[in-house]
Amino acid sequence: MPDELTPLPDTEEVINQSPDYMKNASRITIDETPQRQNVFAANYLIWRITMDSISGLSQRFRDAQQVYYNVLGGTSSVSARWRDCVDYGALEMASGRMYVEENFAGDSKENMAKMIANLKTAFKDMLEYNEWMDEDTKIVAREKCDAIRDQIGYPDWIMEDSTLNDFYVKIDISEDTYFENTLNCIGWEANYKLARLRNDVDKDDLEEGRVKIPFDGCIRWFTGPAVVNAYYSSSRNTIVFPAGILRPPFYHKDSPWYLNYGGIGAVIGHEITHGFDDRGRQYNKDGNLKQWWSDESITNFKERAQCMIDQYGQYIMPENNKALNGIQTQGENIADNGGLKESFKAYMENEYANIKLPGFDEYTPEQLFYLNFAQVH
């Protein structure tokens, strides 16, 4: 990471995802704004800085924040200090290394890779029976499915002492200055991102050990290995499964395959399907925002998506008598339905030893597939 950063010139092109807000905000000047409004703006900025820093401050700040969270979301207890430390973004690769060494079985990456390949095959087979998508769009859909990259468990480079040390060489941590450590981490992460500003991303150079400091030449992991989550990146056409989610009830290397497919298999299918939902379908196989579906297929997709919007919009939460917003949740609903179908198809079309689950002898493997799906959802 360079010691000095190149400043941004006025001619630098940037992506503005909120043009109306930025346009209006740029019209505000201190001299022409009433003093009372300037005070409000200054207070708001201080408040945001304080809110973002409370996890690194003393207990009285955390207690005050908890009162706010209790009113806002109903949470009644402050998270443990150790959890804040482990979850802190800048050090998630270092703590993730320790998690992987203690908890991540060596066969899990290989098993996940096989499952992902089977889920992709199931998805492409389902395209053949798709009556609303034209043949030309089916071709590019298969190409995009094949092009989906996967990140499983953790990036290999964190297991190399020298590489991990080089990654953190510019960050200053002291055992006596906790709050200063948080500020140092914030500054380090900001500099890390700025240092990568004009470096091209080599999308073929993933986490397989071909790493350059400051990791410009690889698709960076945007979450630590110890996170219980999975996601699809439309701009990178990549699915990510950190080591934290590759544990029961989602997955275990010794679990019968009907449980793994009902658990993590449905999650894999969910993330693959995100590449073709209401948002993901707008990005092509290279992660570029570009129309690659025919107009006819887009129209047909929207008609069928409306059916799902209507279905989920009728679900009512008894506690507040509010209906689910089917429009806002359509991407997740499409991914849930597609992922379950793909995973069940992948399980049924691949041969696995149907090991009996103790205490569940009366259930078939197919029934246990759905039981585990219900458990994780």
MILUM-651224 format. One line per field, with one value per residue (C-alpha): z negated, y, x; residue in one letter; chain; residue number from 1. Coordinates in pm, 1 decimal. Layout:
BEGIN
z	c(Z | ...)
y	c(Y | ...)
x	c(X | ...)
code	c(A | ...)
unit	c(A | ...)
pos	c(NUM | ...)
END
This chain:
BEGIN
z	c(0.0 | 97.9 | -177.2 | 19.5 | 201.0 | 529.3 | 481.4 | 698.5 | 970.5 | 1055.2 | 1382.0 | 1205.0 | 1309.4 | 1020.2 | 987.5 | 830.6 | 713.8 | 563.9 | 822.9 | 695.9 | 339.3 | 445.3 | 676.7 | 397.3 | 134.9 | 356.5 | 354.3 | -23.1 | -133.9 | -489.1 | -415.1 | -260.4 | -506.9 | -828.3 | -1129.3 | -1298.6 | -1003.4 | -1005.8 | -1372.3 | -1290.8 | -1015.2 | -1242.2 | -1518.3 | -1272.0 | -1153.9 | -1512.2 | -1593.5 | -1300.1 | -1400.8 | -1760.5 | -1657.0 | -1442.1 | -1725.5 | -2023.5 | -2000.5 | -2078.8 | -2369.7 | -2737.3 | -2881.7 | -2946.9 | -2574.8 | -2496.3 | -2757.5 | -2605.9 | -2262.0 | -2396.5 | -2516.5 | -2158.2 | -2007.3 | -2255.6 | -2140.4 | -1773.5 | -1741.9 | -2074.0 | -2151.2 | -2525.8 | -2577.7 | -2466.0 | -2255.8 | -2427.8 | -2386.5 | -2236.6 | -1963.0 | -1872.2 | -1846.2 | -1629.5 | -1406.1 | -1349.3 | -974.0 | -948.9 | -1144.7 | -1008.7 | -802.2 | -1102.8 | -1327.2 | -1034.4 | -1008.8 | -1370.0 | -1308.5 | -1002.0 | -1184.5 | -1464.5 | -1284.8 | -909.2 | -785.9 | -500.0 | -271.5 | -287.2 | -0.3 | 234.8 | 133.0 | 180.3 | 524.5 | 630.1 | 497.5 | 677.6 | 1004.7 | 955.5 | 877.7 | 1191.2 | 1397.4 | 1243.2 | 1321.4 | 1685.0 | 1720.0 | 1589.2 | 1861.3 | 2122.4 | 1992.3 | 1965.6 | 2203.5 | 2160.4 | 2241.4 | 2607.5 | 2728.0 | 2779.9 | 2421.7 | 2295.4 | 2460.2 | 2282.3 | 1958.8 | 1969.6 | 2044.2 | 1743.6 | 1519.9 | 1633.2 | 1575.1 | 1210.8 | 992.1 | 641.2 | 323.8 | 65.8 | -299.1 | -298.7 | -70.2 | -68.0 | -126.9 | -488.4 | -578.4 | -470.2 | -757.1 | -539.9 | -316.2 | -607.8 | -784.6 | -468.0 | -446.5 | -789.1 | -772.8 | -754.3 | -1047.7 | -1397.5 | -1684.2 | -2054.2 | -2345.9 | -2559.0 | -2330.1 | -2224.4 | -2089.7 | -1905.0 | -1753.1 | -1605.7 | -1452.4 | -1310.3 | -1160.1 | -997.9 | -848.6 | -731.3 | -557.4 | -387.1 | -260.5 | -149.3 | 67.6 | 210.4 | 296.5 | 523.5 | 700.0 | 1050.3 | 1045.3 | 1291.0 | 1146.2 | 1298.4 | 1271.8 | 1352.4 | 1062.7 | 764.3 | 414.2 | 525.5 | 390.7 | 675.6 | 451.9 | 492.2 | 210.5 | 169.9 | 325.2 | 636.3 | 873.8 | 720.1 | 650.0 | 286.4 | 27.6 | -108.6 | -417.1 | -670.6 | -688.7 | -1026.6 | -899.7 | -890.9 | -558.5 | -183.1 | 102.5 | 476.6 | 627.8 | 952.4 | 1052.7 | 1010.6 | 1102.5 | 795.7 | 522.2 | 176.6 | -103.8 | -407.0 | -638.8 | -909.4 | -720.9 | -634.8 | -964.1 | -1089.2 | -1025.2 | -682.6 | -615.9 | -765.7 | -581.7 | -758.1 | -721.9 | -480.8 | -149.1 | -167.0 | -470.7 | -303.3 | 10.1 | -197.4 | -386.8 | -209.2 | 127.6 | 118.6 | 20.5 | 318.9 | 549.5 | 388.1 | 468.2 | 823.9 | 886.0 | 769.3 | 1091.1 | 1280.4 | 1053.9 | 1098.5 | 1021.9 | 1120.9 | 1469.3 | 1554.1 | 1530.8 | 1791.4 | 1734.7 | 1692.6 | 1423.9 | 1649.5 | 1634.1 | 1983.5 | 2135.3 | 2242.7 | 2238.6 | 2533.8 | 2491.3 | 2523.0 | 2242.3 | 2017.0 | 2069.0 | 1998.3 | 1687.5 | 1547.0 | 1602.2 | 1407.0 | 1140.1 | 1082.7 | 992.6 | 717.6 | 605.7 | 569.4 | 382.3 | 122.3 | 94.0 | -57.4 | -351.9 | -673.4 | -993.8 | -1275.1 | -1531.8 | -1349.2 | -1078.5 | -811.1 | -468.2 | -324.0 | -47.8 | 244.6 | 466.2 | 226.5 | 147.0 | 496.5 | 546.9 | 229.5 | 302.7 | 654.7 | 520.2 | 243.8 | 481.8 | 754.1 | 512.4 | 351.7 | 689.0 | 813.3 | 499.7 | 491.1 | 859.9 | 807.2 | 516.9 | 703.0 | 1015.8 | 840.9 | 669.0 | 296.6 | 26.7 | -152.7 | -506.5 | -762.3 | -1017.9 | -1370.7 | -1510.4 | -1171.3 | -1011.7 | -906.2 | -685.1 | -327.9 | -215.3 | -16.6 | -326.4 | -529.8 | -255.1 | -311.0 | -688.8 | -690.7 | -446.8 | -688.2 | -980.1 | -823.8 | -699.0)
y	c(0.0 | 335.6 | 581.1 | 870.5 | 868.1 | 1044.6 | 1310.0 | 1297.6 | 1564.2 | 1754.1 | 1559.7 | 1221.9 | 1025.0 | 877.1 | 661.6 | 864.0 | 638.0 | 926.0 | 1206.3 | 1404.5 | 1409.4 | 1513.7 | 1780.5 | 1934.6 | 1896.3 | 2077.4 | 2385.9 | 2424.1 | 2681.4 | 2780.2 | 3153.2 | 3139.9 | 2893.7 | 3013.1 | 2958.5 | 2734.4 | 2493.8 | 2496.2 | 2398.5 | 2112.7 | 1993.0 | 2012.5 | 1825.8 | 1557.5 | 1505.8 | 1478.4 | 1239.3 | 1011.7 | 1004.2 | 927.4 | 651.5 | 486.5 | 503.5 | 385.5 | 23.7 | 153.3 | 376.8 | 309.9 | 130.7 | 445.5 | 520.6 | 162.9 | 177.0 | 497.1 | 338.3 | 33.8 | 248.9 | 376.6 | 25.5 | -106.6 | 151.5 | 114.5 | -264.1 | -421.0 | -551.4 | -570.0 | -644.6 | -508.8 | -741.6 | -886.2 | -704.7 | -1011.5 | -1020.6 | -657.7 | -735.2 | -1044.4 | -870.3 | -564.3 | -543.1 | -454.7 | -761.2 | -1010.6 | -1193.4 | -1237.0 | -1361.6 | -1564.1 | -1745.1 | -1861.3 | -1967.2 | -2171.2 | -2349.5 | -2454.0 | -2521.6 | -2569.9 | -2928.7 | -2980.4 | -3166.1 | -2893.0 | -2683.9 | -2983.2 | -3100.6 | -2751.3 | -2722.1 | -3047.3 | -2931.7 | -2598.3 | -2779.4 | -3004.4 | -2704.4 | -2525.1 | -2834.3 | -2850.3 | -2481.7 | -2524.8 | -2836.0 | -2639.6 | -2381.1 | -2647.6 | -2674.2 | -2298.5 | -2204.2 | -1825.9 | -1760.1 | -1756.0 | -1974.2 | -1693.5 | -1574.5 | -1931.6 | -1955.3 | -1647.0 | -1755.9 | -2082.3 | -1888.8 | -1665.2 | -1964.9 | -2127.3 | -1799.9 | -1767.9 | -1779.2 | -1916.3 | -1827.9 | -2105.1 | -2090.7 | -1848.2 | -1701.0 | -1932.1 | -1651.0 | -1595.3 | -1930.8 | -1804.3 | -1622.7 | -1395.2 | -1288.8 | -1223.8 | -1021.4 | -816.5 | -747.8 | -581.3 | -425.4 | -68.9 | -97.2 | 4.9 | -188.0 | -148.2 | -354.6 | -39.1 | 192.4 | 33.5 | 344.0 | 458.7 | 110.1 | 154.7 | 488.4 | 332.2 | 51.2 | 299.9 | 494.0 | 177.2 | 46.5 | 381.9 | 394.6 | 32.3 | 108.8 | 429.0 | 251.6 | 18.7 | 306.0 | 277.5 | -86.0 | -309.6 | -612.7 | -937.5 | -1147.3 | -1467.7 | -1418.3 | -1522.4 | -1637.9 | -1929.5 | -1796.5 | -1560.4 | -1254.5 | -924.5 | -678.4 | -475.3 | -748.3 | -551.4 | -845.3 | -1059.2 | -1034.0 | -937.8 | -1119.9 | -859.2 | -1061.1 | -1252.0 | -1633.9 | -1652.2 | -1495.4 | -1698.5 | -1566.8 | -1620.7 | -1377.7 | -1318.3 | -1020.4 | -911.4 | -679.6 | -963.7 | -1256.4 | -1432.6 | -1644.1 | -1643.6 | -1900.1 | -1812.3 | -2088.9 | -1968.1 | -2092.0 | -2428.8 | -2582.4 | -2760.2 | -2728.9 | -2596.6 | -2835.3 | -3092.9 | -3307.7 | -3620.5 | -3542.3 | -3747.7 | -3570.1 | -3523.5 | -3299.6 | -3103.2 | -3046.7 | -2946.7 | -2703.7 | -2546.2 | -2684.7 | -2468.7 | -2172.2 | -2238.0 | -2250.7 | -1933.6 | -1742.8 | -1881.1 | -1776.6 | -1423.2 | -1390.8 | -1416.2 | -1241.5 | -895.5 | -730.8 | -988.6 | -1037.5 | -681.4 | -773.9 | -988.9 | -1272.1 | -1023.0 | -828.1 | -533.4 | -351.6 | -437.7 | -583.2 | -941.2 | -1071.3 | -1018.9 | -773.4 | -1062.4 | -1258.9 | -951.3 | -896.0 | -1261.3 | -1254.5 | -952.2 | -1117.5 | -1425.9 | -1222.3 | -1036.2 | -1366.9 | -1414.9 | -1053.3 | -1106.2 | -1434.9 | -1301.8 | -975.4 | -1170.1 | -1301.6 | -1125.4 | -1094.0 | -1166.5 | -956.7 | -627.8 | -729.5 | -595.3 | -752.2 | -842.7 | -610.4 | -850.7 | -594.4 | -526.1 | -895.9 | -1037.3 | -1094.4 | -1302.4 | -1487.0 | -1574.2 | -1692.0 | -1901.3 | -2079.1 | -2132.5 | -2240.7 | -2507.3 | -2654.0 | -2659.1 | -2822.3 | -3096.7 | -3167.1 | -3179.4 | -3421.5 | -3651.4 | -3666.0 | -3755.3 | -4085.6 | -4076.5 | -4342.6 | -4308.0 | -4337.0 | -4365.7 | -4088.5 | -4236.4 | -4188.4 | -4099.6 | -4443.8 | -4391.4 | -4093.2 | -4114.8 | -3922.1 | -3692.6 | -3612.5 | -3547.1 | -3312.9 | -3095.1 | -3128.3 | -2985.0 | -2712.8 | -2617.5 | -2620.1 | -2373.8 | -2145.2)
x	c(0.0 | 153.1 | 247.3 | 101.6 | -229.6 | -294.5 | -564.3 | -874.8 | -880.1 | -1196.2 | -1214.8 | -1240.4 | -1548.3 | -1745.5 | -2056.8 | -2335.8 | -2617.9 | -2818.1 | -2799.6 | -3099.3 | -2965.9 | -2616.7 | -2754.8 | -2961.9 | -2688.5 | -2439.0 | -2663.8 | -2628.3 | -2370.3 | -2285.7 | -2298.7 | -2645.6 | -2801.0 | -2968.4 | -2745.3 | -2998.8 | -2992.6 | -2612.2 | -2622.6 | -2859.7 | -2626.1 | -2321.9 | -2504.3 | -2609.0 | -2250.6 | -2124.2 | -2407.6 | -2319.6 | -1953.0 | -2051.4 | -2291.5 | -2026.5 | -1772.2 | -1977.5 | -1859.1 | -1509.9 | -1612.3 | -1681.7 | -1983.0 | -2189.1 | -2194.2 | -2296.5 | -2573.0 | -2712.2 | -2705.7 | -2887.0 | -3177.2 | -3209.7 | -3189.3 | -3443.2 | -3697.9 | -3607.0 | -3586.8 | -3678.2 | -3328.0 | -3282.6 | -2912.6 | -2576.4 | -2361.9 | -2056.1 | -1725.7 | -1560.5 | -1825.5 | -1758.5 | -1388.1 | -1440.5 | -1693.8 | -1476.0 | -1426.8 | -1059.5 | -947.3 | -1198.6 | -936.3 | -706.6 | -987.0 | -1123.2 | -789.7 | -827.4 | -1187.1 | -1094.2 | -812.4 | -1047.0 | -1375.1 | -1349.4 | -1311.8 | -1070.8 | -1315.4 | -1578.0 | -1440.0 | -1431.3 | -1778.2 | -1921.4 | -1762.0 | -1932.1 | -2267.8 | -2236.9 | -2160.1 | -2464.4 | -2687.5 | -2567.2 | -2648.1 | -2995.0 | -3053.7 | -2950.7 | -3168.5 | -3466.7 | -3404.6 | -3484.8 | -3841.4 | -3884.3 | -4165.1 | -4159.8 | -3792.2 | -3688.3 | -3402.1 | -3150.3 | -3200.5 | -3168.7 | -2827.4 | -2691.2 | -2860.2 | -2666.7 | -2349.8 | -2406.2 | -2472.5 | -2147.5 | -1962.6 | -2076.1 | -1765.5 | -1771.3 | -1585.9 | -1603.7 | -1505.4 | -1214.5 | -945.8 | -645.0 | -396.6 | -506.1 | -348.6 | -3.7 | 169.3 | 381.4 | 92.9 | -140.1 | 129.6 | 188.1 | -184.2 | -179.6 | 167.1 | 27.3 | -210.0 | -100.6 | -263.6 | -182.2 | -313.1 | -345.2 | -543.6 | -871.7 | -1045.9 | -734.4 | -718.6 | -1065.6 | -967.4 | -650.8 | -857.4 | -1095.8 | -804.8 | -630.0 | -939.3 | -1003.9 | -645.3 | -667.5 | -969.5 | -821.4 | -497.2 | -694.4 | -870.6 | -724.3 | -617.2 | -797.7 | -975.5 | -852.4 | -1168.4 | -979.6 | -738.9 | -946.6 | -862.5 | -646.2 | -318.0 | -231.5 | -241.5 | -63.7 | -17.3 | -235.0 | -448.7 | -531.7 | -518.6 | -789.9 | -1159.8 | -1155.9 | -1360.8 | -1600.6 | -1687.5 | -1483.5 | -1467.0 | -1645.9 | -1970.3 | -2293.4 | -2420.0 | -2408.9 | -2461.4 | -2454.0 | -2272.7 | -2438.7 | -2152.6 | -1901.2 | -2130.2 | -1994.3 | -2153.8 | -1992.0 | -2025.1 | -1809.5 | -1690.8 | -1930.2 | -2238.4 | -2083.6 | -2189.7 | -2505.5 | -2790.7 | -2686.7 | -2399.7 | -2165.8 | -1916.2 | -2049.6 | -2421.1 | -2633.5 | -2649.8 | -3026.6 | -2968.8 | -2689.9 | -2898.3 | -3200.8 | -2977.7 | -2681.0 | -2794.2 | -3106.7 | -2885.8 | -2658.1 | -2959.6 | -3093.0 | -2774.1 | -2752.1 | -3112.4 | -3030.8 | -2833.4 | -3162.1 | -3413.8 | -3564.3 | -3227.7 | -2968.0 | -3113.4 | -3010.1 | -2638.1 | -2467.6 | -2219.9 | -1934.0 | -2117.9 | -2194.3 | -2527.5 | -2641.3 | -2957.6 | -2891.3 | -3248.7 | -3479.3 | -3766.5 | -4010.9 | -3843.1 | -3836.4 | -4209.7 | -4285.6 | -4065.5 | -4245.7 | -4584.5 | -4479.0 | -4302.6 | -4630.0 | -4792.8 | -4534.9 | -4570.6 | -4945.4 | -4900.3 | -4659.6 | -4848.4 | -5137.8 | -4934.7 | -5035.9 | -4832.7 | -5082.2 | -4893.9 | -4958.2 | -5208.2 | -4971.7 | -4933.9 | -4597.0 | -4477.3 | -4453.9 | -4281.4 | -3995.3 | -3941.8 | -3981.2 | -3606.6 | -3578.3 | -3902.0 | -3788.5 | -3452.2 | -3613.3 | -3849.6 | -3591.9 | -3320.7 | -3540.5 | -3640.9 | -3283.0 | -3147.2 | -3410.7 | -3354.4 | -2976.5 | -3014.0 | -3254.3 | -3038.8 | -2711.8 | -2645.5 | -2575.1 | -2574.6 | -2907.6 | -2773.4 | -3050.8 | -3079.1 | -3106.2 | -3455.7 | -3604.4 | -3626.7 | -3987.8 | -3897.4 | -3772.4 | -3462.4 | -3690.5 | -3895.2 | -3580.5 | -3459.0 | -3766.1 | -3749.2 | -3398.6 | -3501.1 | -3778.2 | -3534.8 | -3289.9 | -3566.1)
code	c(M | P | D | E | L | T | P | L | P | D | T | E | E | V | I | N | Q | S | P | D | Y | M | K | N | A | S | R | I | T | I | D | E | T | P | Q | R | Q | N | V | F | A | A | N | Y | L | I | W | R | I | T | M | D | S | I | S | G | L | S | Q | R | F | R | D | A | Q | Q | V | Y | Y | N | V | L | G | G | T | S | S | V | S | A | R | W | R | D | C | V | D | Y | G | A | L | E | M | A | S | G | R | M | Y | V | E | E | N | F | A | G | D | S | K | E | N | M | A | K | M | I | A | N | L | K | T | A | F | K | D | M | L | E | Y | N | E | W | M | D | E | D | T | K | I | V | A | R | E | K | C | D | A | I | R | D | Q | I | G | Y | P | D | W | I | M | E | D | S | T | L | N | D | F | Y | V | K | I | D | I | S | E | D | T | Y | F | E | N | T | L | N | C | I | G | W | E | A | N | Y | K | L | A | R | L | R | N | D | V | D | K | D | D | L | E | E | G | R | V | K | I | P | F | D | G | C | I | R | W | F | T | G | P | A | V | V | N | A | Y | Y | S | S | S | R | N | T | I | V | F | P | A | G | I | L | R | P | P | F | Y | H | K | D | S | P | W | Y | L | N | Y | G | G | I | G | A | V | I | G | H | E | I | T | H | G | F | D | D | R | G | R | Q | Y | N | K | D | G | N | L | K | Q | W | W | S | D | E | S | I | T | N | F | K | E | R | A | Q | C | M | I | D | Q | Y | G | Q | Y | I | M | P | E | N | N | K | A | L | N | G | I | Q | T | Q | G | E | N | I | A | D | N | G | G | L | K | E | S | F | K | A | Y | M | E | N | E | Y | A | N | I | K | L | P | G | F | D | E | Y | T | P | E | Q | L | F | Y | L | N | F | A | Q | V | H)
unit	c(A | A | A | A | A | A | A | A | A | A | A | A | A | A | A | A | A | A | A | A | A | A | A | A | A | A | A | A | A | A | A | A | A | A | A | A | A | A | A | A | A | A | A | A | A | A | A | A | A | A | A | A | A | A | A | A | A | A | A | A | A | A | A | A | A | A | A | A | A | A | A | A | A | A | A | A | A | A | A | A | A | A | A | A | A | A | A | A | A | A | A | A | A | A | A | A | A | A | A | A | A | A | A | A | A | A | A | A | A | A | A | A | A | A | A | A | A | A | A | A | A | A | A | A | A | A | A | A | A | A | A | A | A | A | A | A | A | A | A | A | A | A | A | A | A | A | A | A | A | A | A | A | A | A | A | A | A | A | A | A | A | A | A | A | A | A | A | A | A | A | A | A | A | A | A | A | A | A | A | A | A | A | A | A | A | A | A | A | A | A | A | A | A | A | A | A | A | A | A | A | A | A | A | A | A | A | A | A | A | A | A | A | A | A | A | A | A | A | A | A | A | A | A | A | A | A | A | A | A | A | A | A | A | A | A | A | A | A | A | A | A | A | A | A | A | A | A | A | A | A | A | A | A | A | A | A | A | A | A | A | A | A | A | A | A | A | A | A | A | A | A | A | A | A | A | A | A | A | A | A | A | A | A | A | A | A | A | A | A | A | A | A | A | A | A | A | A | A | A | A | A | A | A | A | A | A | A | A | A | A | A | A | A | A | A | A | A | A | A | A | A | A | A | A | A | A | A | A | A | A | A | A | A | A | A | A | A | A | A | A | A | A | A | A | A | A | A | A | A | A | A | A | A | A | A | A | A | A | A | A | A | A | A | A | A | A | A | A | A | A | A | A | A | A | A | A | A)
pos	c(1 | 2 | 3 | 4 | 5 | 6 | 7 | 8 | 9 | 10 | 11 | 12 | 13 | 14 | 15 | 16 | 17 | 18 | 19 | 20 | 21 | 22 | 23 | 24 | 25 | 26 | 27 | 28 | 29 | 30 | 31 | 32 | 33 | 34 | 35 | 36 | 37 | 38 | 39 | 40 | 41 | 42 | 43 | 44 | 45 | 46 | 47 | 48 | 49 | 50 | 51 | 52 | 53 | 54 | 55 | 56 | 57 | 58 | 59 | 60 | 61 | 62 | 63 | 64 | 65 | 66 | 67 | 68 | 69 | 70 | 71 | 72 | 73 | 74 | 75 | 76 | 77 | 78 | 79 | 80 | 81 | 82 | 83 | 84 | 85 | 86 | 87 | 88 | 89 | 90 | 91 | 92 | 93 | 94 | 95 | 96 | 97 | 98 | 99 | 100 | 101 | 102 | 103 | 104 | 105 | 106 | 107 | 108 | 109 | 110 | 111 | 112 | 113 | 114 | 115 | 116 | 117 | 118 | 119 | 120 | 121 | 122 | 123 | 124 | 125 | 126 | 127 | 128 | 129 | 130 | 131 | 132 | 133 | 134 | 135 | 136 | 137 | 138 | 139 | 140 | 141 | 142 | 143 | 144 | 145 | 146 | 147 | 148 | 149 | 150 | 151 | 152 | 153 | 154 | 155 | 156 | 157 | 158 | 159 | 160 | 161 | 162 | 163 | 164 | 165 | 166 | 167 | 168 | 169 | 170 | 171 | 172 | 173 | 174 | 175 | 176 | 177 | 178 | 179 | 180 | 181 | 182 | 183 | 184 | 185 | 186 | 187 | 188 | 189 | 190 | 191 | 192 | 193 | 194 | 195 | 196 | 197 | 198 | 199 | 200 | 201 | 202 | 203 | 204 | 205 | 206 | 207 | 208 | 209 | 210 | 211 | 212 | 213 | 214 | 215 | 216 | 217 | 218 | 219 | 220 | 221 | 222 | 223 | 224 | 225 | 226 | 227 | 228 | 229 | 230 | 231 | 232 | 233 | 234 | 235 | 236 | 237 | 238 | 239 | 240 | 241 | 242 | 243 | 244 | 245 | 246 | 247 | 248 | 249 | 250 | 251 | 252 | 253 | 254 | 255 | 256 | 257 | 258 | 259 | 260 | 261 | 262 | 263 | 264 | 265 | 266 | 267 | 268 | 269 | 270 | 271 | 272 | 273 | 274 | 275 | 276 | 277 | 278 | 279 | 280 | 281 | 282 | 283 | 284 | 285 | 286 | 287 | 288 | 289 | 290 | 291 | 292 | 293 | 294 | 295 | 296 | 297 | 298 | 299 | 300 | 301 | 302 | 303 | 304 | 305 | 306 | 307 | 308 | 309 | 310 | 311 | 312 | 313 | 314 | 315 | 316 | 317 | 318 | 319 | 320 | 321 | 322 | 323 | 324 | 325 | 326 | 327 | 328 | 329 | 330 | 331 | 332 | 333 | 334 | 335 | 336 | 337 | 338 | 339 | 340 | 341 | 342 | 343 | 344 | 345 | 346 | 347 | 348 | 349 | 350 | 351 | 352 | 353 | 354 | 355 | 356 | 357 | 358 | 359 | 360 | 361 | 362 | 363 | 364 | 365 | 366 | 367 | 368 | 369 | 370 | 371 | 372 | 373 | 374 | 375 | 376 | 377)
END
